Amino acid sequence: MVKKNILAMMLCTLCLVLANCGGSGSSTDNNNNTTDACGTEANPCIISTADELNAVGGDSHNTNTTDYSALMAKHYKLANDIDMTGTTFNTIGLSVVPFSGTFDGNNKKISNLTINSSDTYGVSFMGGLSGIVKDLGLENVNISGVEDVGGLVGNNFGSISNCYVTGIITGTASVGGLVGYNSDDSGTISNSYSTASVTGTGNFVGGLVGHNNGNIIHSHATGSVIGTEQVGGLVGSHGGVITSSFASGAVNGTNSVGGLIGFNSDSGTTTNSYSTSPVSATDYAGGLAGLVAGTITNSYSRGSVSGTTHLGGLIGGNSSGTIISSYWDTVTSGRATSAGGTGKTTVQMKQAATFSGWDFSDTWDITETVTYPSLQ
């Protein structure tokens, strides 16, 4: 009886959310299961309070899977900033039943979200995403889990654009400031960033994404990153596509640790990206990438690199990887050698002529003899 009462209370709260519609409809009660009910793309449910936001996630552990999938397919839009202080949050979507609708942040922010979960996978604001999240800020979050832990999404099979996270993220493996695991092909992150500090006690730890097999475009991370193996300022383990992105937070780990990427696998491509992150590791540490088996093109690094063995200004170790027109600062890195790329002095790194084949019209900016290249 108690369990039924609790479920009834949650359904009542959900009805309040579904009653708030983004557009005008007929006089039909929107609580009824009619075509006028909110939750469609044209008529999203409007979220104004912490209780309404919490109702979106429903009861992911006790509800019927079919019902939960239908709930996760709805469309939502924030009406205002929401403070989640003191709220026990119901994560939206699961790794196995991801959120497949659209969550429009409407350029609003959700602050002070705390999640401390023993769930094995997908601990985040959204445990799993196959739909769309856009124009949303998460500020001062404190999220702790085990695997596939991220500030915004644990497992991303969908699209994330114009989103950001600040705060603290901790976990074991596949831990990222924005996303824990970004899936093959379908997972896309664009124009997004994280300033969160990220700590993972295991492998695949990154300032933006812990484990990336998808696409990262025009995004960056500035928070500190601590992990064990395959640890990077932007991405820990990379087997997808990274374009026009950067990292600047301090990176510390044991093996395969890089300012931008910990391990760039044979399927990973990185283009027009850079790192200013200081890097420290025991083995295989690089200013841009710790270990490379894939392709890196038109990229650079200038952070310091310290450690014990296999240290490189740009690349720590190279396992049949291809490095094209990429550079590192031999002065600021403290490294005269690298397992790939070309070393240049600080003076040379501030001259456009150094960067052979780079596009300083549409991709890069530089103030001659004054600044390093920056992305437009």
C-alpha positions in Angstrom: 0.0 0.0 0.0 2.8 2.4 0.9 4.6 1.7 -2.5 1.3 2.4 -4.3 0.8 5.7 -2.5 4.3 6.8 -3.4 3.8 5.9 -7.0 0.5 7.8 -7.0 2.1 10.9 -5.6 4.8 10.8 -8.3 2.2 10.4 -11.0 0.3 13.4 -9.7 3.5 15.5 -9.8 4.2 14.3 -13.4 0.6 15.4 -14.3 1.4 18.9 -13.2 4.4 19.0 -15.5 2.4 17.6 -18.4 -0.3 20.3 -17.8 2.2 23.1 -18.6 2.3 23.4 -22.3 4.5 25.4 -24.6 1.7 26.4 -26.9 -2.0 27.1 -26.9 -4.4 24.2 -27.4 -8.1 23.6 -27.3 -10.2 23.6 -24.1 -9.4 19.9 -23.7 -7.8 19.1 -20.3 -4.1 18.6 -21.0 -3.9 16.0 -18.2 -5.9 13.7 -20.4 -4.2 11.4 -22.9 -5.3 13.5 -25.9 -3.6 15.1 -28.9 -3.7 18.4 -27.0 -1.5 17.1 -24.1 1.9 18.7 -23.9 5.1 16.8 -24.7 5.1 17.1 -28.5 7.9 18.8 -30.4 5.4 21.6 -31.3 4.0 21.8 -27.8 6.7 21.0 -25.2 5.9 20.6 -21.5 7.1 23.8 -19.7 9.3 23.3 -16.6 9.3 26.1 -14.0 10.1 24.5 -10.7 12.4 21.9 -9.1 9.5 19.6 -8.5 8.4 19.8 -12.1 12.0 19.0 -13.3 12.3 16.1 -10.9 9.0 14.6 -12.3 10.6 14.4 -15.8 12.8 11.5 -14.6 9.9 9.7 -13.1 10.6 6.5 -11.1 13.1 4.8 -13.3 13.6 1.9 -10.9 9.9 0.9 -10.4 7.9 1.9 -13.4 7.0 -0.4 -16.4 9.7 -0.2 -19.1 7.2 0.6 -21.8 5.6 3.4 -19.8 9.1 4.8 -19.0 10.1 4.8 -22.6 7.0 6.8 -23.5 7.8 9.3 -20.7 11.4 9.6 -22.0 10.1 10.3 -25.6 8.4 13.6 -24.6 9.7 17.1 -25.3 10.4 19.7 -22.5 11.5 23.3 -22.2 12.8 25.3 -19.3 10.9 28.5 -18.5 13.4 29.9 -16.0 16.5 29.1 -14.0 16.0 26.4 -11.4 17.9 25.9 -8.1 18.0 22.2 -7.1 19.4 22.7 -3.6 18.1 20.1 -1.2 16.4 18.1 -3.9 16.9 14.3 -4.3 17.1 14.2 -8.0 15.5 11.6 -10.3 18.0 11.1 -13.1 16.4 11.6 -16.5 16.8 8.5 -18.8 18.8 5.3 -18.4 21.6 3.7 -20.3 19.2 1.1 -21.4 16.2 3.4 -21.8 17.6 6.7 -22.9 15.8 10.0 -23.1 14.7 10.2 -26.7 12.8 13.5 -26.8 14.1 17.1 -26.8 15.2 18.9 -23.7 15.4 22.6 -24.6 17.2 24.6 -21.9 16.1 27.8 -23.4 19.4 29.4 -22.4 18.5 28.9 -18.7 20.5 27.2 -16.0 20.0 24.5 -13.4 22.2 25.0 -10.3 23.3 23.1 -7.2 22.4 19.6 -8.5 23.8 16.8 -6.3 23.8 13.1 -7.3 25.6 10.5 -5.3 24.6 7.1 -6.8 25.7 3.5 -6.5 24.2 2.8 -9.9 26.8 1.0 -12.0 26.2 2.9 -15.2 25.0 6.3 -16.4 25.1 8.6 -13.4 24.4 12.1 -14.5 21.6 14.7 -15.0 20.6 12.4 -17.9 21.7 8.7 -17.5 21.2 8.1 -21.2 20.4 10.3 -24.2 19.3 9.3 -27.7 17.4 12.5 -28.3 18.5 16.2 -28.1 19.7 18.5 -25.3 20.4 22.1 -26.2 21.0 25.5 -24.8 21.3 24.3 -21.2 23.7 25.3 -18.4 24.4 23.1 -15.3 26.2 25.1 -12.6 27.8 24.0 -9.3 26.9 20.4 -9.8 28.3 17.7 -7.5 27.9 14.3 -9.2 29.5 11.0 -8.0 29.0 7.5 -9.5 30.8 4.5 -10.8 31.0 4.2 -14.6 29.8 6.4 -17.4 29.6 9.4 -15.2 29.1 12.9 -16.6 27.9 16.3 -15.6 25.2 16.4 -18.3 24.9 12.9 -19.7 26.2 9.5 -18.7 25.8 7.7 -22.0 25.3 9.9 -25.1 23.8 8.4 -28.2 22.1 11.7 -29.2 22.9 15.3 -29.8 24.2 17.9 -27.3 24.6 21.5 -28.4 25.3 24.8 -26.6 25.5 23.3 -23.2 27.9 23.7 -20.3 28.7 22.2 -16.8 30.5 23.7 -13.8 31.2 21.9 -10.5 32.7 18.6 -9.4 32.5 15.2 -11.2 33.9 12.0 -9.6 33.7 8.3 -10.6 35.7 5.2 -11.5 35.8 4.7 -15.3 34.5 6.7 -18.3 34.2 9.9 -16.3 33.8 13.3 -18.0 32.9 16.8 -17.1 30.1 16.9 -19.7 29.6 13.3 -20.8 30.9 9.9 -19.5 30.6 8.0 -22.7 30.0 9.5 -26.2 28.8 6.7 -28.5 29.9 5.7 -31.9 28.7 7.8 -34.8 25.3 8.9 -33.2 26.8 10.7 -30.2 27.5 14.3 -31.1 28.7 17.2 -28.9 28.9 20.7 -30.4 29.6 24.2 -29.1 29.7 23.0 -25.5 32.1 23.1 -22.6 33.0 22.1 -19.0 34.9 23.9 -16.3 34.2 21.1 -13.8 37.0 19.4 -12.0 37.0 15.7 -12.9 38.4 12.8 -10.9 38.3 9.1 -11.9 40.0 6.3 -9.9 40.2 4.1 -13.0 40.6 4.5 -16.8 39.0 6.8 -19.4 38.9 10.1 -17.7 38.5 13.5 -19.5 37.7 17.1 -18.9 34.8 17.0 -21.3 34.3 13.3 -22.2 35.7 10.2 -20.5 35.4 7.8 -23.5 34.6 9.2 -26.9 33.7 7.2 -30.0 31.4 9.9 -31.4 31.9 13.5 -32.6 33.1 16.5 -30.7 33.0 19.8 -32.5 33.9 23.4 -31.3 34.0 22.4 -27.7 36.4 22.7 -24.8 37.3 21.9 -21.2 39.2 24.0 -18.7 38.8 22.0 -15.4 41.5 19.9 -13.8 41.5 16.2 -14.6 42.9 13.3 -12.4 42.8 9.6 -13.4 44.8 6.5 -13.9 45.1 5.4 -17.5 43.9 7.1 -20.7 43.5 10.5 -19.1 43.1 13.7 -21.1 42.3 17.4 -20.7 39.4 17.1 -23.2 39.0 13.3 -23.7 40.4 10.3 -21.9 40.0 7.6 -24.6 39.3 8.8 -28.2 38.1 6.7 -31.1 35.8 9.1 -32.8 36.2 12.6 -34.3 37.5 15.8 -32.6 37.4 19.0 -34.5 38.2 22.6 -33.5 38.3 22.0 -29.8 40.8 22.7 -26.9 41.7 22.0 -23.3 43.5 24.0 -20.7 43.1 22.3 -17.3 45.9 20.5 -15.5 46.0 16.8 -16.2 47.5 14.1 -13.9 47.5 10.3 -14.3 49.7 7.2 -14.5 49.8 6.0 -18.1 48.7 7.4 -21.5 48.0 11.0 -20.3 47.7 14.0 -22.6 46.9 17.6 -22.5 44.0 17.1 -25.0 43.7 13.3 -25.3 44.9 10.4 -23.2 44.8 7.7 -25.9 44.0 8.5 -29.6 43.1 5.1 -30.9 43.5 3.9 -34.5 39.9 5.0 -35.3 40.3 8.4 -33.7 40.9 11.5 -35.8 41.8 14.9 -34.3 41.9 18.1 -36.4 42.4 21.8 -35.7 42.6 21.4 -32.0 45.1 22.4 -29.2 46.0 22.1 -25.6 47.6 24.5 -23.1 47.3 22.0 -20.3 50.2 21.1 -18.0 50.6 17.3 -18.0 52.1 15.0 -15.4 52.2 11.2 -15.7 54.5 8.2 -14.9 54.5 6.8 -18.5 53.4 8.0 -21.9 52.8 11.7 -21.3 52.4 14.2 -24.1 51.4 17.9 -24.3 48.6 17.0 -26.8 48.3 13.2 -26.5 49.8 10.5 -24.3 49.6 7.7 -26.8 48.6 7.8 -30.5 47.5 5.1 -32.9 45.2 7.3 -35.1 45.5 10.6 -36.9 46.2 14.1 -35.6 46.2 17.0 -38.1 46.8 20.8 -37.7 47.0 20.8 -33.9 49.4 22.0 -31.3 50.3 22.1 -27.6 52.3 24.4 -25.3 51.8 23.0 -21.8 54.5 21.6 -19.6 55.1 17.9 -19.7 56.6 16.0 -16.7 56.9 12.3 -15.8 59.2 9.3 -15.8 59.3 7.6 -19.2 58.0 8.1 -22.8 57.6 11.8 -22.5 57.0 14.1 -25.5 56.3 17.7 -26.1 53.4 16.9 -28.3 53.1 13.1 -28.3 54.3 10.7 -25.5 54.1 7.5 -27.5 53.3 6.6 -31.1 51.8 3.2 -32.1 51.7 3.6 -35.9 49.8 6.9 -35.6 49.9 9.7 -38.2 50.8 13.2 -37.1 50.4 15.9 -39.8 51.4 19.5 -39.6 51.2 19.6 -35.8 53.6 21.4 -33.4 54.6 21.9 -29.8 56.5 24.7 -27.9 59.9 23.3 -26.9 60.4 26.1 -24.4 57.1 26.1 -22.4 56.8 22.3 -22.6 60.3 21.7 -21.3 60.6 19.0 -24.0 63.0 18.9 -26.9 61.6 15.7 -28.3 58.3 14.0 -29.1 56.9 10.8 -30.7 55.4 12.9 -33.5 55.1 16.5 -34.6 57.5 19.4 -34.9 59.0 21.3 -32.1 59.3 25.1 -32.3 60.4 27.9 -30.0 57.9 30.2 -28.3 58.8 32.9 -30.8 58.2 30.7 -33.7 54.9 29.4 -32.2 53.5 33.0 -32.5 54.2 33.3 -36.2 51.6 32.2 -38.7 54.4 31.0 -41.1 55.3 28.2 -38.7 52.0 26.4 -39.2 52.2 24.9 -42.7 48.9 24.5 -44.4 46.8 26.0 -41.6 43.7 28.1 -42.4 44.1 31.5 -40.8 41.1 32.9 -42.7 38.2 30.7 -41.5 39.6 28.4 -38.8 42.4 30.0 -36.8 43.3 33.4 -35.5 46.8 34.7 -34.6 48.2 38.1 -33.7 51.6 37.9 -35.3 54.5 37.7 -32.8 52.1 38.3 -29.9 49.7 35.3 -29.5 49.6 31.6 -30.1 47.0 30.4 -32.6 43.4 30.4 -31.3 40.2 29.0 -32.8 37.7 31.3 -34.4 
